[in-house]
Amino acid sequence: MNKFGEATPAIMLALLEETAAEHCHSINYGLYDLLKQNIGWVLVSGVMKMKRYPRYKEKIVIRTWLSGYTNVKGFRENIICDEKGSIIGWSRGLWMFFDISRRRPARIFDDIKVKWSFSPVNAMKHDLGNVIDTINSAEFVNEIMVKQSEIDIYQHANNVKYLLWLLDSVPDDVVDHNYLSFVDGRFQSEIHGGQEIIMLTTPNKSYNEFIHTIKLKGTDKICATAMTMWKKRNNTLA
């Protein structure tokens, strides 16, 4: 919970990933089953839109399905509902089947496509192929040393960590009076433990809209780009 008694954006992203992991497990292709074959799923691009965040002890339901495939990627859809069935959030993600040893895309097993099947319905209208502008200078700049504790079983920083770095770069007065209503991200290269990154954040069209770029320090290598939108919150401190 944050200081407002709500689940944080990073926790919501983690719950969406947990739902995806359960979906894998349900067809006997759990994360560790795939890991034995040096295979995993990694997020290439994703978007999350929240009408509101769950409160402490509130029950929610996350529904997920695949809306389509390429040879190496799958489009995952998510709808987040409260206990009464009202939708409080939406998410779409483009996931890549990943050869962990070779650090390259792998062909999705035909058996996975058969068992999961797909529905062409999208959780929300948003093109995950849209390019997000890269920024080279910004109003807010954080330099970060990536810790080994931020590295996951695929030997790179998990996408939840990217979101945490992004959130830490947004001014406190924005976070204190607004909530993250929309985030759209593109993951362009891996980040490993011991590397230094630069988190660049600058206002976009308004003070409550930001664009973000993560670069590898000392290089021109872009690790990720993102855009966030923040809405005025009505609730007071919990």
Stockholm file with secondary structure:
# STOCKHOLM 1.0

chainA/1-238         MNKFGEATPAIMLALLEETAAEHCHSINYGLYDLLKQNIGWVLVSGVMKMKRYPRYKEKIVIRTWLSGYTNVKGFRENIICDEKGSIIGWSRGLWMFFDISRRRPARIFDDIKVKWSFSPVNAMKHDLGNVIDTINSAEFVNEIMVKQSEIDIYQHANNVKYLLWLLDSVPDDVVDHNYLSFVDGRFQSEIHGGQEIIMLTTPNKSYNEFIHTIKLKGTDKICATAMTMWKKRNNTLA
#=GR chainA/1-238 SS CCTTSBCCHHHHHHHHHHHHHHHHHHTTCCHHHHHTTTEEEEEEEEEEEESCCCBTTCCEEEEEEEEEECSSEEEEEEEEEETTSCEEEEEEEEEEEEETTTTEECCCCHHHHHHHCCCCCCSSCCCTTCCCCCCSSCSEEEEEECCGGGBCTTSSBCHHHHHHHHHHTSCHHHHHHEEEEEEEEEECSCCCTTCEEEEEEEECSSTTEEEEEEEETTSCCEEEEEEEEEEECCCCCC
#=GC SS_cons         CCTTSBCCHHHHHHHHHHHHHHHHHHTTCCHHHHHTTTEEEEEEEEEEEESCCCBTTCCEEEEEEEEEECSSEEEEEEEEEETTSCEEEEEEEEEEEEETTTTEECCCCHHHHHHHCCCCCCSSCCCTTCCCCCCSSCSEEEEEECCGGGBCTTSSBCHHHHHHHHHHTSCHHHHHHEEEEEEEEEECSCCCTTCEEEEEEEECSSTTEEEEEEEETTSCCEEEEEEEEEEECCCCCC
//
